[in-house]
């Protein structure tokens, strides 16, 4: 018997002073049975960082041809493709052919090794942006997980804070590749 996803409800308040985006978002986040809390919270962070009209979660880990998040224009073309983790370099190239902008949010102990192995090939993709979330911040974000969450995300001058009213996590994003 297949395991079902765990559903999380997230009330996300975003105050992104760098992009001038201020909004409340009601999210339903499905956590795949093989997905840990760290990865799920990096997906929520990705939503907060790129939140705007039309941004939606993909179908999840079991679907290789869809990103973790994406944004389509009015005719269905993919404006932004966002993946979390360390995807295969071939999948990243394929995403770059399908979308105007591709963003990767890497995290975890092996992210540096993954980047060292793939940097040469990925540097040639002009629309690719690679951001890294350091391990301590990911662990602190995972500590915020509850089935029903009220989170606030503030972005100012490239600094990111994510909190739940009781605790706050400073997230020092590292830009490994800026993109076009």
LONUTI-871746 format. One record per residue: x, y, z of N, C-alpha, C in turn; residue in three letters. Coordinates in steps of 0.02 Angstrom, whole numbers, padded with zeros to 5 digits. Layout:
# LONUTI-871746
> nxx / nyy / nzz / caxx / cayy / cazz / cxx / cyy / czz / bavex
> X / Y / Z / X / Y / Z / X / Y / Z / ALA
...
END
This chain:
# LONUTI-871746
> nxx / nyy / nzz / caxx / cayy / cazz / cxx / cyy / czz / bavex
> 00042 / -00059 / 00000 / 00000 / 00000 / 00000 / 00044 / 00062 / 00000 / UNK
> 00029 / 00109 / -00044 / 00068 / 00170 / -00050 / 00051 / 00218 / 00008 / UNK
> 00103 / 00251 / 00032 / 00094 / 00301 / 00085 / 00068 / 00365 / 00053 / UNK
> 00027 / 00402 / 00091 / 00000 / 00464 / 00067 / 00042 / 00523 / 00091 / UNK
> 00037 / 00577 / 00055 / 00071 / 00638 / 00075 / 00039 / 00667 / 00138 / UNK
> 00079 / 00702 / 00177 / 00054 / 00739 / 00235 / 00040 / 00810 / 00213 / UNK
> -00018 / 00835 / 00232 / -00039 / 00902 / 00210 / -00026 / 00952 / 00266 / UNK
> 00005 / 01008 / 00248 / 00019 / 01063 / 00294 / -00017 / 01125 / 00268 / UNK
> -00046 / 01162 / 00313 / -00078 / 01226 / 00297 / -00031 / 01281 / 00321 / UNK
> -00015 / 01328 / 00277 / 00032 / 01381 / 00293 / 00001 / 01448 / 00276 / UNK
> -00003 / 01491 / 00327 / -00021 / 01561 / 00316 / 00046 / 01598 / 00314 / UNK
> 00064 / 01623 / 00256 / 00130 / 01653 / 00245 / 00122 / 01727 / 00231 / UNK
> 00151 / 01768 / 00274 / 00153 / 01840 / 00263 / 00222 / 01856 / 00235 / UNK
> 00224 / 01888 / 00178 / 00287 / 01906 / 00146 / 00294 / 01982 / 00144 / UNK
> 00350 / 02006 / 00169 / 00369 / 02076 / 00163 / 00437 / 02078 / 00131 / UNK
> 00438 / 02081 / 00064 / 00500 / 02081 / 00026 / 00514 / 02152 / 00003 / UNK
> 00555 / 02185 / 00042 / 00570 / 02255 / 00028 / 00616 / 02263 / -00033 / UNK
> 00653 / 02211 / -00050 / 00696 / 02214 / -00108 / 00656 / 02214 / -00173 / UNK
> 00600 / 02176 / -00175 / 00558 / 02172 / -00235 / 00495 / 02213 / -00229 / UNK
> 00483 / 02243 / -00170 / 00422 / 02281 / -00156 / 00360 / 02236 / -00163 / UNK
> 00364 / 02177 / -00134 / 00308 / 02130 / -00134 / 00287 / 02121 / -00061 / UNK
> 00224 / 02139 / -00047 / 00197 / 02134 / 00021 / 00129 / 02099 / 00014 / UNK
> 00124 / 02038 / 00039 / 00061 / 02002 / 00030 / 00055 / 01945 / 00080 / UNK
> -00006 / 01923 / 00090 / -00021 / 01864 / 00130 / -00039 / 01808 / 00081 / UNK
> -00013 / 01749 / 00094 / -00025 / 01691 / 00050 / -00050 / 01633 / 00092 / UNK
> -00103 / 01601 / 00069 / -00130 / 01542 / 00100 / -00106 / 01482 / 00060 / UNK
> -00063 / 01441 / 00090 / -00033 / 01385 / 00054 / -00056 / 01319 / 00082 / UNK
> -00064 / 01271 / 00037 / -00073 / 01202 / 00056 / -00012 / 01166 / 00029 / UNK
> 00029 / 01139 / 00074 / 00092 / 01108 / 00055 / 00087 / 01033 / 00069 / UNK
> 00095 / 00993 / 00016 / 00094 / 00921 / 00023 / 00166 / 00896 / 00031 / UNK
> 00178 / 00861 / 00086 / 00244 / 00833 / 00099 / 00244 / 00759 / 00078 / UNK
> 00282 / 00744 / 00026 / 00288 / 00675 / 00001 / 00315 / 00631 / 00058 / UNK
> 00294 / 00567 / 00061 / 00318 / 00524 / 00115 / 00395 / 00519 / 00120 / UNK
> 00429 / 00528 / 00064 / 00503 / 00524 / 00065 / 00536 / 00592 / 00077 / UNK
> 00496 / 00644 / 00084 / 00523 / 00711 / 00093 / 00529 / 00727 / 00168 / UNK
> 00586 / 00755 / 00188 / 00595 / 00774 / 00258 / 00572 / 00846 / 00269 / UNK
> 00569 / 00865 / 00333 / 00546 / 00932 / 00351 / 00592 / 00986 / 00323 / UNK
> 00657 / 00972 / 00320 / 00704 / 01021 / 00295 / 00688 / 01040 / 00222 / UNK
> 00678 / 00990 / 00181 / 00664 / 01002 / 00110 / 00598 / 01039 / 00101 / UNK
> 00548 / 01018 / 00140 / 00483 / 01052 / 00134 / 00489 / 01126 / 00153 / UNK
> 00527 / 01141 / 00205 / 00534 / 01211 / 00226 / 00575 / 01251 / 00176 / UNK
> 00622 / 01220 / 00142 / 00658 / 01256 / 00089 / 00611 / 01271 / 00031 / UNK
> 00563 / 01226 / 00018 / 00512 / 01241 / -00033 / 00469 / 01301 / -00012 / UNK
> 00450 / 01304 / 00053 / 00411 / 01360 / 00078 / 00452 / 01424 / 00072 / UNK
> 00516 / 01420 / 00089 / 00561 / 01478 / 00082 / 00564 / 01500 / 00009 / UNK
> 00569 / 01453 / -00037 / 00571 / 01469 / -00108 / 00507 / 01506 / -00128 / UNK
> 00451 / 01483 / -00103 / 00388 / 01518 / -00118 / 00391 / 01590 / -00092 / UNK
> 00415 / 01598 / -00031 / 00419 / 01665 / -00002 / 00465 / 01711 / -00042 / UNK
> 00522 / 01685 / -00064 / 00571 / 01725 / -00100 / 00547 / 01748 / -00169 / UNK
> 00504 / 01708 / -00200 / 00482 / 01722 / -00269 / 00407 / 01732 / -00274 / UNK
> 00374 / 01743 / -00217 / 00301 / 01748 / -00216 / 00276 / 01804 / -00261 / UNK
> 00230 / 01787 / -00303 / 00193 / 01835 / -00343 / 00137 / 01797 / -00379 / UNK
> 00096 / 01834 / -00413 / 00038 / 01805 / -00447 / 00059 / 01747 / -00492 / UNK
> 00024 / 01691 / -00486 / 00036 / 01635 / -00530 / 00087 / 01585 / -00506 / UNK
> 00123 / 01598 / -00452 / 00172 / 01549 / -00426 / 00135 / 01492 / -00393 / UNK
> 00153 / 01430 / -00410 / 00118 / 01372 / -00384 / 00166 / 01315 / -00372 / UNK
> 00148 / 01271 / -00326 / 00187 / 01211 / -00313 / 00176 / 01161 / -00369 / UNK
> 00229 / 01124 / -00387 / 00223 / 01070 / -00436 / 00192 / 01009 / -00402 / UNK
> 00190 / 00953 / -00439 / 00158 / 00892 / -00413 / 00203 / 00855 / -00364 / UNK
> 00266 / 00874 / -00358 / 00307 / 00844 / -00306 / 00363 / 00800 / -00330 / UNK
> 00394 / 00766 / -00282 / 00454 / 00727 / -00293 / 00446 / 00671 / -00345 / UNK
> 00386 / 00645 / -00351 / 00376 / 00588 / -00396 / 00371 / 00608 / -00469 / UNK
> 00375 / 00673 / -00484 / 00367 / 00697 / -00552 / 00430 / 00732 / -00575 / UNK
> 00469 / 00700 / -00619 / 00533 / 00728 / -00642 / 00525 / 00786 / -00690 / UNK
> 00470 / 00788 / -00727 / 00464 / 00839 / -00778 / 00429 / 00902 / -00753 / UNK
> 00421 / 00909 / -00687 / 00392 / 00969 / -00657 / 00439 / 00993 / -00602 / UNK
> 00442 / 01058 / -00592 / 00483 / 01085 / -00538 / 00447 / 01082 / -00471 / UNK
> 00482 / 01101 / -00419 / 00450 / 01106 / -00353 / 00400 / 01164 / -00353 / UNK
> 00417 / 01219 / -00387 / 00373 / 01276 / -00395 / 00381 / 01302 / -00466 / UNK
> 00328 / 01330 / -00491 / 00334 / 01363 / -00556 / 00283 / 01418 / -00564 / UNK
> 00298 / 01461 / -00611 / 00254 / 01517 / -00626 / 00245 / 01518 / -00702 / UNK
> 00182 / 01518 / -00722 / 00166 / 01520 / -00793 / 00135 / 01586 / -00811 / UNK
> 00142 / 01606 / -00875 / 00109 / 01667 / -00897 / 00038 / 01650 / -00918 / UNK
> 00003 / 01699 / -00946 / -00068 / 01690 / -00962 / -00081 / 01639 / -01017 / UNK
> -00031 / 01626 / -01059 / -00041 / 01577 / -01112 / -00012 / 01509 / -01095 / UNK
> 00016 / 01503 / -01034 / 00040 / 01438 / -01011 / 00115 / 01428 / -01017 / UNK
> 00152 / 01476 / -01046 / 00225 / 01470 / -01051 / 00255 / 01476 / -00981 / UNK
> 00308 / 01440 / -00969 / 00339 / 01440 / -00903 / 00385 / 01500 / -00896 / UNK
> 00367 / 01546 / -00851 / 00407 / 01605 / -00837 / 00466 / 01587 / -00791 / UNK
> 00450 / 01552 / -00736 / 00501 / 01536 / -00686 / 00493 / 01464 / -00663 / UNK
> 00549 / 01429 / -00662 / 00552 / 01359 / -00641 / 00597 / 01358 / -00579 / UNK
> 00571 / 01334 / -00522 / 00610 / 01333 / -00460 / 00615 / 01262 / -00435 / UNK
> 00677 / 01239 / -00425 / 00689 / 01173 / -00396 / 00728 / 01180 / -00332 / UNK
> 00718 / 01131 / -00288 / 00751 / 01129 / -00223 / 00794 / 01067 / -00220 / UNK
> 00855 / 01074 / -00195 / 00899 / 01016 / -00187 / 00956 / 01018 / -00237 / UNK
> 00976 / 00959 / -00258 / 01031 / 00952 / -00305 / 01009 / 00908 / -00364 / UNK
> 00972 / 00938 / -00411 / 00947 / 00898 / -00467 / 01003 / 00878 / -00515 / UNK
> 00989 / 00828 / -00555 / 01035 / 00806 / -00606 / 01046 / 00863 / -00656 / UNK
> 01108 / 00871 / -00678 / 01126 / 00925 / -00724 / 01086 / 00922 / -00789 / UNK
> 01070 / 00863 / -00813 / 01030 / 00856 / -00874 / 00959 / 00884 / -00864 / UNK
> 00930 / 00873 / -00805 / 00864 / 00900 / -00791 / 00866 / 00976 / -00787 / UNK
> 00920 / 01004 / -00761 / 00927 / 01076 / -00757 / 00932 / 01106 / -00828 / UNK
> 00971 / 01074 / -00871 / 00976 / 01098 / -00941 / 00908 / 01096 / -00975 / UNK
> 00872 / 01041 / -00964 / 00805 / 01034 / -00994 / 00759 / 01089 / -00968 / UNK
> 00762 / 01104 / -00904 / 00721 / 01158 / -00875 / 00738 / 01225 / -00906 / UNK
> 00802 / 01237 / -00919 / 00824 / 01300 / -00949 / 00798 / 01307 / -01020 / UNK
> 00785 / 01253 / -01054 / 00756 / 01256 / -01121 / 00681 / 01268 / -01119 / UNK
> 00650 / 01253 / -01062 / 00577 / 01260 / -01056 / 00555 / 01325 / -01023 / UNK
> 00599 / 01357 / -00983 / 00578 / 01415 / -00944 / 00623 / 01475 / -00957 / UNK
> 00595 / 01534 / -00947 / 00635 / 01596 / -00956 / 00686 / 01604 / -00901 / UNK
> 00668 / 01584 / -00839 / 00714 / 01587 / -00783 / 00710 / 01522 / -00744 / UNK
> 00767 / 01496 / -00723 / 00770 / 01436 / -00682 / 00809 / 01454 / -00619 / UNK
> 00780 / 01435 / -00562 / 00812 / 01448 / -00497 / 00820 / 01382 / -00461 / UNK
> 00880 / 01371 / -00435 / 00892 / 01313 / -00392 / 00908 / 01338 / -00322 / UNK
> 00875 / 01310 / -00272 / 00892 / 01322 / -00203 / 00923 / 01258 / -00177 / UNK
> 00988 / 01259 / -00166 / 01023 / 01201 / -00141 / 01028 / 01206 / -00065 / UNK
> 01036 / 01149 / -00033 / 01045 / 01146 / 00039 / 01075 / 01078 / 00056 / UNK
> 01097 / 01070 / 00116 / 01122 / 01005 / 00139 / 01198 / 00999 / 00134 / UNK
> 01223 / 00947 / 00166 / 01295 / 00935 / 00171 / 01328 / 00923 / 00103 / UNK
> 01293 / 00891 / 00057 / 01323 / 00873 / -00007 / 01315 / 00926 / -00061 / UNK
> 01283 / 00982 / -00044 / 01271 / 01034 / -00094 / 01336 / 01061 / -00123 / UNK
> 01386 / 01072 / -00081 / 01451 / 01097 / -00105 / 01484 / 01049 / -00153 / UNK
> 01480 / 00985 / -00138 / 01508 / 00934 / -00183 / 01470 / 00933 / -00248 / UNK
> 01403 / 00936 / -00244 / 01361 / 00937 / -00305 / 01380 / 00997 / -00348 / UNK
> 01388 / 01056 / -00317 / 01404 / 01116 / -00355 / 01473 / 01109 / -00388 / UNK
> 01521 / 01083 / -00351 / 01588 / 01075 / -00379 / 01587 / 01028 / -00440 / UNK
> 01547 / 00977 / -00438 / 01542 / 00929 / -00493 / 01504 / 00957 / -00553 / UNK
> 01457 / 01001 / -00542 / 01413 / 01024 / -00596 / 01424 / 01097 / -00617 / UNK
> 01466 / 01132 / -00581 / 01475 / 01204 / -00592 / 01494 / 01220 / -00665 / UNK
> 01542 / 01183 / -00692 / 01564 / 01196 / -00760 / 01508 / 01195 / -00811 / UNK
> 01467 / 01143 / -00808 / 01411 / 01137 / -00855 / 01356 / 01188 / -00841 / UNK
> 01342 / 01201 / -00778 / 01288 / 01246 / -00760 / 01305 / 01320 / -00770 / UNK
> 01369 / 01337 / -00767 / 01390 / 01406 / -00778 / 01372 / 01430 / -00848 / UNK
> 01365 / 01385 / -00896 / 01350 / 01403 / -00966 / 01277 / 01418 / -00978 / UNK
> 01235 / 01410 / -00927 / 01163 / 01421 / -00935 / 01146 / 01491 / -00910 / UNK
> 01135 / 01539 / -00956 / 01128 / 01609 / -00935 / 01066 / 01623 / -00892 / UNK
> 01012 / 01586 / -00902 / 00951 / 01601 / -00864 / 00948 / 01564 / -00798 / UNK
> 01001 / 01528 / -00779 / 01003 / 01490 / -00717 / 01030 / 01532 / -00659 / UNK
> 00994 / 01528 / -00604 / 01016 / 01561 / -00542 / 01021 / 01506 / -00488 / UNK
> 01077 / 01504 / -00452 / 01086 / 01453 / -00400 / 01098 / 01488 / -00333 / UNK
> 01054 / 01473 / -00286 / 01059 / 01500 / -00218 / 01070 / 01441 / -00170 / UNK
> 01109 / 01453 / -00118 / 01122 / 01401 / -00068 / 01097 / 01424 / 00000 / UNK
> 01060 / 01379 / 00034 / 01037 / 01391 / 00102 / 01082 / 01351 / 00149 / UNK
> 01121 / 01384 / 00191 / 01167 / 01348 / 00236 / 01130 / 01302 / 00285 / UNK
> 01165 / 01247 / 00303 / 01136 / 01195 / 00345 / 01106 / 01218 / 00411 / UNK
> 01140 / 01260 / 00450 / 01109 / 01281 / 00514 / 01042 / 01317 / 00505 / UNK
> 01035 / 01357 / 00453 / 00972 / 01391 / 00440 / 00917 / 01341 / 00422 / UNK
> 00935 / 01291 / 00382 / 00886 / 01239 / 00363 / 00862 / 01201 / 00424 / UNK
> 00907 / 01184 / 00468 / 00888 / 01148 / 00530 / 00842 / 01191 / 00573 / UNK
> 00857 / 01256 / 00578 / 00814 / 01301 / 00617 / 00746 / 01310 / 00585 / UNK
> 00743 / 01312 / 00518 / 00679 / 01317 / 00484 / 00637 / 01254 / 00497 / UNK
> 00669 / 01195 / 00496 / 00633 / 01133 / 00508 / 00603 / 01131 / 00578 / UNK
> 00634 / 01166 / 00625 / 00607 / 01169 / 00693 / 00542 / 01209 / 00696 / UNK
> 00526 / 01247 / 00645 / 00464 / 01286 / 00643 / 00404 / 01245 / 00619 / UNK
> 00416 / 01183 / 00595 / 00363 / 01144 / 00563 / 00309 / 01123 / 00612 / UNK
> 00247 / 01137 / 00591 / 00186 / 01114 / 00624 / 00136 / 01101 / 00569 / UNK
> 00084 / 01062 / 00583 / 00034 / 01047 / 00532 / -00002 / 01110 / 00507 / UNK
> -00009 / 01158 / 00552 / -00039 / 01222 / 00534 / 00011 / 01276 / 00556 / UNK
> 00036 / 01315 / 00507 / 00089 / 01363 / 00522 / 00067 / 01433 / 00502 / UNK
> 00087 / 01481 / 00543 / 00081 / 01553 / 00527 / 00152 / 01579 / 00525 / UNK
> 00176 / 01593 / 00466 / 00246 / 01613 / 00457 / 00250 / 01683 / 00428 / UNK
> 00302 / 01719 / 00449 / 00316 / 01785 / 00421 / 00385 / 01781 / 00390 / UNK
> 00391 / 01807 / 00329 / 00456 / 01809 / 00295 / 00470 / 01882 / 00277 / UNK
> 00529 / 01905 / 00298 / 00550 / 01973 / 00283 / 00615 / 01969 / 00243 / UNK
> 00618 / 02006 / 00188 / 00677 / 02009 / 00146 / 00696 / 02083 / 00140 / UNK
> 00758 / 02098 / 00159 / 00782 / 02167 / 00154 / 00857 / 02167 / 00142 / UNK
> 00877 / 02201 / 00089 / 00948 / 02207 / 00072 / 00982 / 02139 / 00066 / UNK
> 00946 / 02091 / 00037 / 00974 / 02025 / 00027 / 00973 / 01980 / 00088 / UNK
> 00952 / 02005 / 00145 / 00946 / 01965 / 00206 / 00875 / 01938 / 00213 / UNK
> 00869 / 01877 / 00238 / 00803 / 01845 / 00243 / 00792 / 01822 / 00315 / UNK
> 00732 / 01835 / 00340 / 00712 / 01810 / 00406 / 00646 / 01773 / 00397 / UNK
> 00641 / 01716 / 00430 / 00579 / 01678 / 00430 / 00562 / 01662 / 00502 / UNK
> 00500 / 01676 / 00522 / 00481 / 01665 / 00591 / 00409 / 01645 / 00598 / UNK
> 00392 / 01621 / 00659 / 00324 / 01600 / 00673 / 00292 / 01640 / 00730 / UNK
> 00321 / 01696 / 00749 / 00295 / 01736 / 00804 / 00330 / 01720 / 00870 / UNK
> 00354 / 01659 / 00877 / 00390 / 01638 / 00937 / 00466 / 01636 / 00925 / UNK
> 00483 / 01611 / 00866 / 00554 / 01603 / 00847 / 00565 / 01634 / 00779 / UNK
> 00628 / 01655 / 00768 / 00645 / 01685 / 00704 / 00712 / 01655 / 00681 / UNK
> 00717 / 01643 / 00617 / 00777 / 01614 / 00587 / 00805 / 01664 / 00537 / UNK
> 00869 / 01681 / 00545 / 00902 / 01722 / 00495 / 00931 / 01674 / 00443 / UNK
> 00917 / 01687 / 00380 / 00938 / 01642 / 00326 / 00988 / 01679 / 00282 / UNK
> 01052 / 01665 / 00290 / 01104 / 01699 / 00250 / 01112 / 01664 / 00182 / UNK
> 01069 / 01679 / 00135 / 01072 / 01648 / 00069 / 01139 / 01664 / 00036 / UNK
> 01168 / 01613 / 00004 / 01230 / 01622 / -00034 / 01213 / 01617 / -00107 / UNK
> 01236 / 01665 / -00147 / 01225 / 01661 / -00220 / 01284 / 01626 / -00251 / UNK
> 01272 / 01566 / -00277 / 01325 / 01528 / -00310 / 01328 / 01545 / -00385 / UNK
> 01271 / 01564 / -00413 / 01268 / 01586 / -00483 / 01212 / 01637 / -00488 / UNK
> 01227 / 01696 / -00512 / 01178 / 01750 / -00513 / 01126 / 01743 / -00568 / UNK
> 01143 / 01717 / -00625 / 01095 / 01713 / -00681 / 01085 / 01779 / -00715 / UNK
> 01049 / 01777 / -00769 / 01038 / 01839 / -00809 / 00982 / 01879 / -00781 / UNK
END
